[in-house]
Amino acid sequence: MSRHQRTPLKNEETMVEVKSKFEAEYRRFALKKNGAGGFEEFYQLLQTIHRIPGVDFWLGYADVHGDLLPINNDDNFHKALSSANPLLRIIIQKRVTILSTGGIMCHGRC
């Protein structure tokens, strides 16, 4: 008897699992690797998923060595997607401004 083995077809739109963290809140979702758009779309998607519209934040991802690297443009976003193996870990931090008077001014909600 011969057994037929199916070889998985290489899907051009492979999915990337994303785990994002904002403060104490984690979210998991999937993106199409080749159809993910760019940095701005991803930034807006995270605002929607975490329910933080209007909050100015910094994005970073953990690379394969565990280093935290920024995502602030399309190139960095696509590098982050390509490094996902199998999970892309995203860290979201509110941007704050340190005032010269020693105070801190939050952008968005604090």
PyMOL commands that set and color helices and strands:
alter all, ss='L'
color gray80, all
select helices_A, chain A and resi 39-49+74-83
alter helices_A, ss='H'
color red, helices_A
select strands_A, chain A and resi 15-22+25-32+57-62+68-70+87-94+96-98+104-106
alter strands_A, ss='S'
color yellow, strands_A
deselect
rebuild
show_as cartoon
